[in-house]
Amino acid sequence: MIWHLVWSARALKDIDRLTPKNQDLVMAALGRFAETGYGDLQRLHGVEREYRLRTGDYRVRLTLDFSGRNADVLRVAHRREAYR
């Protein structure tokens, strides 16, 4: 495993609110990222160490610690709400 995922309470609540299909899509994208380091990942401007992982209509907001290889999952939100 390349990245160790650490879930925030808010992200766990967000993922529970998704439909099972969307939960599977988000979890597959996060699993792929954690195992290989690949995914549609971009750094967010104006926020230090924060990134977004795009998966379909949903965005996963993360902070990455490159020295410890920890990825803190902050939020999971629909793209229209993800950046507010």
Secondary structure, DSSP 8 states (H G I E B T S, - for coil): ---EEEE-HHHHHHHHTS-HHHHHHHHHHHHHHHHHS-SEEEE-TTSTTEEEEEETTEEEEEEEETTTTEEEEEEEEETTTTT-
